[in-house]
Amino acid sequence: MEAHDTDFLELLNGNKQFAVPIFQRRYSWKKKHCEKLWNDILSLGQNTTNQFHFIGPIVYIDPKVNNASKVRELQVIDGQQRLTTLTLLLAALSRAVEEQGIDIGITPEELSDYYLNVRRNDELRYKQLLTQHDKNTLIQLLDGNNKEWFRIVEQDAAGTLVQLVVDEELPANAAPRLIENYRFFETELKNADLKVVYAGIQRLRIVDIVLDRPDDNPQLIFESLNSTGLELSEADLIRNYVLMGQKPSFQNRLYEIYWFPMEQRFGDQDAGRFDEFIRDYLTLKTRQIPNIRNVYDSFKRYVQEKTNSETSETIETIVVDISRYSKHYVCIALGKEKDAELLGCFSSINTLEVTVAYPFLLEVYEDYKRKLIEKSELIEILQLVESYVFRRAICDIPTNSLNRTFAGRLMPKVNKSNYLESLKEAFLSLVNQSDRYRYPVNSEFKQEFLVKGVYNNLRRCRYLLRKLENYERRHPHSCLDQSIEHVIPQNPDLCEEWQRELGENWREIREKYLHTIGNLTLIGWKDNPALSDLSFQEKQKAKGGFCESELHLNRSLCRAKQWNEKSVLTRAEELAEKAIKIWIYPE
């Protein structure tokens, strides 16, 4: 390994190409990161004391292989975000100098020498080459073809909100963040002193770290340097650990066949869930629960203990397994299950936010895919999980032990030749456990269900009412156009009709039952505001009221002659009997 500090521009001198390997993450700097770098550069350029600014290390592998192209092909290990962003700035500066015709001490052509090997006409023309996600976009920007390719639309007169709009010629795999950041620099340069900008860039310094693949360990060096720039996620570190150090042909095969499709399953929106998936995968495989902040270290230990070597063959086996379980995870946790019945079961579990059950569910789903259980058995297992979690929530049993319950107390007791029955027995074994683990019996569940204030958790309350509505309903109602309605109004200043309806203790009755299940229903959200403070009889007869509602939940409300404490308890009792059948007890 060779390391020395040098000017950033000196790093770019000569015929070379910095290629970002496939195991590196995508370009991910946001506008705020570019703004900070821009302000640092302006400060440096305006400073008359010859001050320099250190921007961190650039680490790369130099294979020192002679090739006919005369272009040194270098593999970037750390620093691609800074390197890419400054390349964008240099390209924008070169065009600004050309357009404005200003002498800043360097010509546009000389500036382009920092990001182009101008005598080349192939991919070696570009001094930086990104991964397949970002490569084409950067090439377009460096070649200056972007003006036919995208445009910026001002959203308001002040120009404070700018949205990127791309036309049909923009490739499907274009990288908007590269375009947005290039446009940021292009816009800033229009009103900047270009001499100051160039002077600031000249004062940027880096630590130039060159690795020799046979002698250095890129992975260890990468880990030790992961303290600057935009922090890497656990998923980034894991991908690097799996792919870094492998032969390029094997890297490409693992990435193209397994890793890249896996990243696409999660997508940009759910990319953060990948860390959680790996933790759940490790919990499933080791029966131990890693701390979410230490997933990477736990993964390395798992690989080392599993294989005792990190040969290509063993790494591939693990990657194939992770890829398989990632397909299960997105079905369970991210709503990508194609079977409507299973999707409904997973949706209910996710509404309860019981993510600690995912390792357990991953194993059950894997057994389903391997034909160890039928679909009907899987559905019953999912209903047991949902019921166990919901009953405990109604009975106010703390959730902090659920991860240990699913990871250590249920799955190890399953006899896979007698799957469903053995799992029911495992659940039943929790009945007489301490509060940390127990499965509430029907009598306790019903008692708490009658009086529990369920409105304090709106998501769970909607889930509860929707499940009650659809019990034994031939065609389930989505309830998406329904909102929660209190029969006795939330307004503490009840009208005279309500005071007479509830009796002399109306304040106490309202306070006691307001948020309980007997006093809650669903009503069309358009009608809800109009009903809120009306008397009970008016709520029955009003447009969109109880008697016009298509929901089964409102039938008893339409039939009722009055609404008082007894009415609330009677309806709660009816709903509790349904609840016992919906949130089942293992038998």
matplotlib code that plots the C-alpha trace (Angstrom):
import matplotlib.pyplot as plt

x = [0.0, 1.2, -0.3, 0.5, -1.3, -1.7, -3.8, -7.1, -6.4, -3.1, -4.9, -6.8, -3.7, -2.6, -4.3, -6.2, -9.7, -11.2, -13.8, -16.3, -16.7, -20.2, -20.2, -20.1, -23.3, -24.9, -24.0, -26.0, -25.0, -27.9, -28.1, -27.2, -23.9, -23.1, -24.0, -21.5, -18.8, -19.6, -19.4, -16.1, -14.7, -15.9, -14.3, -11.0, -11.1, -11.7, -9.0, -5.7, -3.6, -3.0, -5.1, -5.8, -8.9, -8.7, -11.7, -10.8, -9.1, -9.4, -8.5, -8.1, -6.5, -3.8, -3.2, -0.1, -0.9, 0.6, -2.0, -2.1, -4.5, -2.0, -4.8, -4.3, -7.5, -7.9, -10.6, -12.1, -12.5, -13.4, -14.1, -16.4, -19.0, -16.5, -14.7, -18.0, -19.3, -16.1, -16.1, -19.6, -18.4, -15.4, -17.6, -20.0, -17.1, -15.6, -18.8, -19.4, -15.9, -16.6, -20.0, -19.0, -15.6, -13.8, -10.1, -9.6, -6.1, -7.1, -9.0, -12.2, -10.2, -7.6, -10.4, -11.9, -8.6, -9.4, -12.4, -11.9, -9.1, -9.8, -7.9, -10.1, -13.4, -14.5, -15.4, -11.8, -12.5, -14.0, -11.8, -14.5, -16.8, -19.7, -21.7, -24.4, -27.0, -25.3, -22.8, -24.8, -26.0, -22.5, -21.3, -24.1, -23.2, -19.5, -20.0, -22.3, -25.3, -27.6, -29.3, -31.3, -31.9, -33.6, -34.7, -35.4, -38.9, -39.3, -42.2, -42.8, -42.0, -39.2, -37.6, -37.3, -38.7, -37.2, -38.4, -36.4, -38.5, -37.1, -38.3, -38.9, -35.2, -34.0, -32.9, -34.9, -31.9, -31.0, -29.7, -31.7, -29.4, -26.4, -28.5, -29.9, -26.4, -24.9, -27.7, -27.1, -23.5, -24.5, -27.0, -24.5, -21.8, -24.0, -23.7, -20.3, -16.8, -15.4, -11.8, -12.7, -14.3, -11.2, -8.9, -10.9, -10.8, -7.0, -6.7, -8.6, -6.3, -6.8, -4.9, -4.0, -4.0, -3.0, -3.5, -1.6, -4.2, -1.8, -0.3, -3.1, -6.5, -9.0, -11.8, -10.0, -8.8, -12.3, -13.8, -11.2, -11.8, -15.7, -15.8, -15.9, -18.4, -21.9, -22.1, -22.5, -25.5, -25.0, -26.3, -23.5, -20.9, -22.3, -22.4, -18.7, -17.8, -19.4, -18.0, -14.8, -11.8, -13.5, -12.3, -13.9, -15.7, -17.1, -18.0, -20.0, -21.8, -22.8, -23.9, -25.9, -27.6, -28.3, -27.3, -28.6, -32.1, -32.2, -31.6, -34.3, -36.8, -36.3, -36.0, -35.0, -38.1, -37.5, -33.7, -33.4, -35.4, -32.5, -30.6, -33.7, -34.0, -30.4, -31.0, -34.1, -32.2, -29.4, -31.9, -33.5, -30.2, -28.5, -31.5, -29.8, -31.0, -28.3, -28.4, -29.6, -26.4, -24.2, -25.7, -22.6, -20.3, -22.9, -23.0, -19.2, -19.2, -22.0, -20.1, -16.9, -18.5, -20.6, -17.9, -14.5, -13.3, -14.4, -13.9, -16.0, -18.1, -19.1, -19.8, -22.0, -24.0, -24.7, -25.6, -28.0, -29.7, -29.9, -31.4, -34.1, -35.1, -35.2, -38.0, -39.9, -39.2, -40.6, -43.8, -44.2, -43.1, -43.4, -46.7, -45.4, -47.2, -49.2, -51.7, -54.6, -55.4, -51.8, -51.4, -54.4, -52.9, -49.5, -51.2, -53.0, -49.8, -47.9, -50.7, -50.0, -46.3, -45.0, -41.7, -40.2, -42.2, -40.4, -37.7, -40.4, -42.5, -39.5, -39.0, -42.7, -42.9, -39.8, -41.4, -44.6, -42.5, -40.8, -44.3, -43.9, -47.2, -50.3, -51.6, -54.5, -52.1, -49.9, -53.0, -54.0, -50.4, -50.5, -53.9, -52.4, -49.5, -51.9, -54.2, -51.4, -50.0, -53.5, -54.8, -51.6, -52.1, -55.7, -54.6, -51.7, -49.0, -45.6, -44.2, -40.5, -40.3, -42.0, -38.7, -37.5, -40.8, -40.8, -37.1, -36.5, -39.8, -41.9, -39.9, -37.6, -40.7, -42.1, -42.1, -42.0, -43.6, -46.6, -46.3, -49.5, -50.4, -47.0, -47.0, -50.4, -49.0, -46.1, -48.5, -50.6, -47.5, -47.4, -50.8, -49.5, -46.3, -45.5, -46.8, -43.7, -44.7, -48.3, -51.2, -54.3, -57.3, -60.8, -62.1, -59.3, -59.3, -63.1, -63.0, -60.3, -61.9, -65.1, -63.5, -60.2, -59.8, -58.8, -59.0, -55.6, -53.9, -55.8, -54.1, -54.9, -58.4, -59.1, -57.7, -59.9, -63.1, -62.3, -61.8, -65.1, -66.9, -65.6, -66.3, -68.4, -69.0, -69.2, -67.6, -65.1, -65.3, -62.0, -63.3, -60.8, -63.5, -64.6, -63.4, -63.8, -67.0, -67.8, -71.4, -71.3, -69.5, -66.0, -67.1, -67.2, -70.0, -72.8, -76.1, -79.2, -80.5, -77.3, -77.4, -81.0, -80.0, -77.2, -78.9, -77.7, -74.2, -73.7, -70.2, -68.9, -70.5, -69.1, -65.6, -65.7, -67.0, -66.0, -63.1, -64.2, -65.3, -69.0, -69.0, -67.0, -67.9, -67.0, -68.8, -68.1, -65.4, -67.4, -70.3, -68.3, -67.8, -71.5, -72.5, -70.0, -72.0, -75.6, -78.0, -78.2, -81.5, -80.1, -77.1, -79.4, -81.5, -79.0, -77.7, -74.9, -75.9, -76.2, -79.4, -78.0, -74.7, -73.9, -71.6, -72.7, -71.2, -74.0, -77.0, -77.4, -76.9, -79.7, -82.1, -81.4, -84.1, -81.7, -78.0, -76.9, -74.6, -76.5, -76.6, -72.8, -72.2, -74.6, -73.0, -69.5, -70.6, -71.8, -68.6, -66.5, -68.1, -67.1, -63.6, -63.0, -63.8, -61.7, -58.6, -58.5, -57.2, -55.1, -57.1]
y = [0.0, 3.5, 6.6, 10.2, 13.5, 15.3, 17.9, 16.6, 17.8, 16.1, 12.8, 13.3, 14.1, 11.6, 8.8, 6.9, 5.7, 5.3, 2.5, 1.9, -1.8, -3.5, -4.1, -0.4, 1.4, 3.9, 7.5, 8.9, 12.4, 14.8, 18.5, 19.4, 17.5, 19.4, 22.7, 22.1, 21.2, 24.2, 26.6, 25.1, 25.6, 29.3, 29.9, 28.4, 30.4, 33.7, 33.0, 34.8, 32.7, 29.7, 27.6, 24.0, 21.9, 18.1, 16.3, 12.7, 9.7, 8.3, 4.6, 2.5, -0.7, -0.2, -3.6, -2.2, -4.2, -3.0, -2.7, -1.5, 1.3, 3.3, 4.1, 3.0, 1.2, 1.8, 0.2, 2.6, 1.2, 4.4, 8.0, 7.5, 10.0, 12.8, 11.9, 11.7, 15.0, 16.9, 15.4, 16.8, 20.2, 20.2, 19.3, 22.1, 24.6, 23.7, 24.5, 27.7, 29.0, 28.3, 29.9, 33.0, 33.4, 34.3, 33.8, 31.9, 30.7, 27.5, 26.8, 24.7, 22.0, 21.8, 21.5, 18.6, 16.8, 16.3, 14.2, 12.9, 11.0, 13.0, 10.8, 7.8, 7.1, 4.1, 3.7, 4.5, 8.0, 8.7, 9.2, 7.9, 5.0, 4.2, 1.1, 0.0, 2.0, 5.3, 4.8, 6.0, 9.1, 10.2, 9.5, 11.7, 14.5, 14.4, 14.3, 17.4, 15.7, 16.4, 19.5, 17.4, 14.9, 16.8, 20.2, 22.0, 23.5, 26.3, 25.5, 29.0, 32.6, 32.8, 29.7, 28.2, 24.9, 23.1, 19.8, 17.7, 16.8, 14.3, 13.6, 10.3, 10.1, 9.7, 6.0, 3.9, 3.4, 7.1, 8.4, 11.5, 12.4, 12.8, 15.0, 17.1, 17.7, 18.6, 21.1, 22.5, 23.3, 24.6, 27.0, 28.2, 28.8, 31.3, 33.8, 32.8, 34.2, 31.4, 32.3, 31.9, 28.5, 27.3, 28.6, 26.8, 23.5, 23.9, 24.0, 20.7, 18.0, 14.3, 11.3, 9.2, 5.6, 3.0, -0.7, -3.6, -6.5, -9.3, -7.6, -5.6, -6.5, -4.0, -5.1, -4.3, -0.9, -0.1, -0.8, 1.3, 4.2, 4.1, 7.2, 10.0, 11.2, 9.7, 6.9, 3.5, 1.3, -2.1, -3.4, -1.5, -3.0, -6.5, -6.3, -5.1, -7.9, -10.5, -9.3, -7.4, -9.6, -12.1, -12.5, -10.0, -12.6, -14.2, -10.8, -10.0, -13.4, -13.1, -9.5, -9.9, -13.2, -12.7, -9.4, -6.9, -8.6, -8.6, -4.9, -4.3, -6.3, -3.7, -0.7, 2.8, 3.4, 0.4, 0.2, 0.8, -2.4, -4.5, -4.0, -5.3, -8.2, -9.3, -9.1, -11.2, -13.7, -14.0, -14.4, -17.2, -18.9, -18.5, -18.3, -15.2, -11.6, -9.2, -5.6, -3.6, -1.4, -4.5, -6.5, -6.2, -7.7, -10.4, -11.3, -11.6, -13.9, -16.0, -16.4, -17.3, -19.8, -21.3, -21.9, -21.7, -20.3, -17.6, -19.5, -18.6, -21.7, -21.2, -17.5, -18.3, -20.8, -18.1, -15.5, -17.9, -18.6, -14.9, -14.2, -16.9, -15.5, -12.0, -13.1, -14.3, -11.1, -8.7, -10.9, -10.8, -7.3, -5.2, -6.2, -8.1, -11.3, -12.3, -14.6, -12.4, -14.5, -14.6, -10.9, -10.2, -12.2, -10.5, -7.1, -7.7, -8.8, -5.7, -3.4, -4.7, -3.7, -7.1, -7.0, -9.2, -12.1, -11.9, -14.4, -16.9, -16.0, -16.4, -20.0, -20.8, -19.3, -21.2, -24.4, -23.5, -23.0, -26.3, -28.0, -29.0, -27.3, -26.6, -23.1, -23.6, -24.6, -21.5, -19.3, -20.8, -20.3, -16.7, -16.3, -17.7, -15.2, -12.4, -13.5, -14.0, -10.5, -8.8, -10.6, -9.5, -5.9, -5.8, -7.3, -4.7, -7.4, -5.8, -6.5, -6.5, -10.3, -11.2, -11.4, -14.1, -15.9, -16.2, -16.9, -19.2, -20.6, -21.4, -22.5, -24.9, -26.8, -27.4, -31.0, -30.6, -33.9, -32.8, -29.1, -27.4, -29.5, -29.2, -25.4, -25.2, -27.1, -24.7, -21.7, -23.5, -24.0, -20.2, -20.0, -20.7, -18.7, -15.5, -12.2, -12.0, -14.9, -15.9, -16.4, -14.8, -17.2, -16.3, -15.1, -12.7, -11.5, -10.9, -9.1, -6.6, -6.3, -4.9, -2.0, -1.4, 2.1, 1.3, 4.7, 5.8, 3.8, 4.8, 2.4, -0.6, 0.8, 0.9, -2.6, -3.8, -2.3, -3.6, -7.1, -7.0, -5.6, -8.4, -11.3, -13.8, -11.3, -13.0, -10.1, -8.2, -4.5, -2.6, 0.2, 2.6, 5.2, 4.9, 6.8, 6.1, 7.5, 7.9, 7.2, 9.2, 12.3, 13.3, 16.8, 17.0, 19.6, 17.2, 18.6, 18.3, 15.3, 13.4, 14.4, 13.0, 9.9, 9.0, 10.1, 12.2, 10.6, 11.5, 12.9, 9.8, 7.5, 9.4, 9.5, 5.7, 4.4, 7.1, 5.2, 1.6, -0.7, -0.6, 3.1, 3.0, 2.3, 3.2, 5.7, 7.2, 9.8, 12.4, 12.0, 11.8, 15.6, 16.2, 13.5, 14.1, 16.1, 15.1, 13.4, 9.6, 9.7, 12.3, 10.1, 7.3, 9.2, 11.7, 11.4, 8.9, 8.0, 4.6, 3.6, 4.5, 2.7, -0.5, -1.7, -4.6, -2.8, -0.2, -2.6, -2.7, 1.1, 1.5, -0.8, 0.7, 2.8, 4.7, 4.9, 4.7, 2.8, -0.5, -0.1, 0.4, -2.7, -4.8, -3.9, -4.5, -7.9, -8.8, -7.6, -9.4, -12.7, -12.1, -11.1, -14.4, -16.2, -13.8, -13.7, -17.4, -19.4, -22.5, -25.7]
z = [0.0, -0.9, 0.8, 0.4, 0.4, -2.9, -4.7, -6.0, -9.5, -9.5, -8.9, -12.1, -14.2, -16.9, -18.8, -16.2, -15.4, -12.0, -12.3, -9.5, -9.1, -9.1, -5.4, -4.6, -3.9, -6.3, -6.4, -3.5, -2.6, -2.2, -2.9, 0.7, 0.3, -2.9, -1.2, 1.6, -0.9, -3.0, 0.0, 1.1, -2.4, -2.5, 0.9, -0.3, -3.5, -1.7, 1.0, 0.3, 2.7, 0.4, 2.8, 1.7, 2.5, 3.1, 1.6, 2.7, 1.2, -2.3, -2.2, -5.3, -6.6, -9.2, -10.9, -12.6, -15.6, -18.9, -21.6, -25.2, -24.4, -22.3, -19.9, -16.3, -15.2, -11.5, -9.2, -6.6, -3.1, -1.2, -2.2, -5.2, -3.9, -3.6, -6.9, -8.8, -7.4, -8.2, -11.7, -12.2, -11.0, -13.4, -16.3, -15.4, -14.9, -18.3, -20.1, -18.0, -18.9, -22.6, -22.6, -20.7, -22.5, -19.3, -18.7, -15.4, -16.0, -17.7, -20.9, -21.2, -23.1, -20.3, -17.7, -19.7, -19.5, -15.8, -16.6, -20.1, -21.9, -25.0, -27.4, -26.7, -28.3, -26.3, -22.6, -21.6, -22.8, -19.3, -16.3, -14.1, -14.8, -12.5, -11.9, -14.4, -12.5, -13.0, -15.9, -18.9, -17.1, -16.1, -19.7, -21.1, -18.7, -19.4, -23.1, -22.9, -24.5, -21.6, -23.0, -25.5, -22.7, -19.8, -18.7, -15.5, -14.9, -12.3, -10.0, -8.7, -9.5, -6.9, -8.3, -4.8, -5.8, -8.8, -10.2, -12.6, -15.7, -18.1, -21.7, -23.4, -24.6, -21.0, -20.6, -18.2, -16.0, -15.8, -12.4, -11.5, -8.6, -10.9, -13.2, -10.3, -8.8, -12.1, -12.6, -9.1, -10.1, -13.5, -11.9, -9.2, -11.7, -13.7, -10.8, -9.4, -9.9, -12.0, -11.1, -7.4, -8.1, -9.9, -7.3, -4.6, -6.5, -6.9, -3.1, -2.4, -1.1, -0.6, 0.8, -2.3, -1.2, -3.8, -3.1, -4.6, -4.8, -4.0, -0.9, 0.6, 2.0, 0.4, 2.7, 5.9, 4.6, 3.3, 6.8, 8.5, 6.2, 6.4, 8.6, 6.1, 3.5, 3.4, 5.9, 4.4, 5.4, 6.7, 3.4, 1.6, 3.8, 3.4, -0.4, -0.3, 2.0, -0.2, -3.5, -2.8, -3.3, -5.6, -9.2, -11.5, -13.5, -10.4, -9.0, -12.1, -12.0, -8.3, -8.8, -12.0, -11.1, -7.4, -5.8, -8.3, -8.6, -4.8, -4.6, -7.3, -5.1, -2.4, -4.7, -3.7, -1.5, 0.7, 0.5, 4.2, 4.8, 3.5, 6.8, 8.6, 6.3, 6.9, 10.7, 10.4, 8.1, 10.7, 13.5, 11.5, 10.8, 14.2, 16.6, 18.0, 17.5, 16.2, 17.2, 14.2, 14.5, 14.4, 11.5, 9.4, 12.2, 12.9, 9.2, 9.0, 12.0, 10.4, 7.2, 8.9, 11.3, 8.5, 6.0, 7.8, 4.5, 2.1, -1.2, -4.2, -3.8, -0.2, -0.7, -3.7, -1.5, 1.1, -1.5, -3.2, 0.1, 1.0, -2.4, -1.9, 1.5, 0.2, -2.2, 0.8, 2.8, 0.2, 0.0, 3.8, 4.7, 1.6, 0.1, -2.9, -2.3, -5.4, -3.7, -2.5, 0.6, 1.8, 1.0, 3.2, 6.1, 5.8, 5.6, 8.8, 10.6, 9.2, 10.5, 14.0, 13.4, 14.6, 12.7, 15.4, 13.9, 10.5, 11.2, 12.2, 9.2, 6.9, 8.0, 7.8, 4.3, 3.2, 4.4, 2.5, -0.7, -0.1, 0.1, 3.8, 4.5, 2.4, 1.8, 4.2, 6.9, 6.2, 6.5, 9.9, 11.1, 10.0, 11.8, 15.0, 14.8, 14.2, 17.0, 19.5, 18.9, 18.9, 22.0, 23.9, 22.7, 23.9, 27.3, 27.6, 27.7, 26.9, 23.5, 24.4, 24.7, 21.4, 19.5, 21.9, 21.8, 18.0, 17.6, 20.5, 21.9, 18.9, 15.9, 17.8, 19.0, 15.6, 14.3, 10.6, 10.0, 12.1, 11.4, 12.3, 15.3, 16.8, 16.3, 18.0, 20.9, 21.0, 21.2, 23.8, 25.9, 26.2, 27.9, 31.4, 31.0, 32.7, 31.2, 29.0, 26.8, 27.5, 25.1, 26.6, 26.9, 25.7, 29.1, 29.7, 26.1, 26.1, 29.5, 28.3, 24.8, 26.4, 28.2, 26.4, 25.0, 21.4, 19.8, 21.1, 18.3, 15.1, 12.8, 15.1, 15.7, 12.0, 11.6, 14.5, 13.0, 9.5, 10.8, 12.7, 9.6, 7.4, 9.7, 7.8, 5.1, 1.7, -0.1, 2.1, 2.3, 1.9, 4.3, 2.6, 2.2, 5.8, 8.9, 12.6, 14.1, 17.9, 18.6, 21.8, 20.5, 21.4, 22.1, 25.9, 25.8, 24.8, 23.5, 25.7, 23.7, 24.5, 28.1, 28.4, 26.4, 28.8, 32.1, 35.0, 35.0, 31.4, 32.0, 33.7, 31.1, 28.2, 29.8, 30.6, 27.2, 24.7, 23.1, 23.7, 20.9, 21.9, 21.0, 17.8, 14.2, 10.6, 8.5, 5.1, 5.6, 3.6, 6.0, 9.3, 10.0, 9.5, 12.0, 14.8, 17.3, 16.3, 18.6, 18.3, 16.4, 14.0, 13.4, 12.5, 10.0, 8.6, 5.0, 5.2, 8.7, 10.4, 8.6, 5.2, 5.8, 3.9, 6.7, 8.9, 11.9, 11.7, 11.6, 15.3, 15.5, 13.0, 15.0, 18.4, 20.0, 22.2, 23.1, 26.7, 28.9, 28.5, 24.7, 24.6, 26.7, 24.7, 21.4, 22.9, 24.1, 20.5, 19.0, 21.6, 20.7, 17.1, 18.2, 19.9, 16.6, 14.5, 16.8, 17.4, 20.3, 19.4, 19.8]

ax = plt.figure().add_subplot(projection="3d")
ax.plot(x, y, z, "-o")
ax.set_aspect("equal")
plt.show()
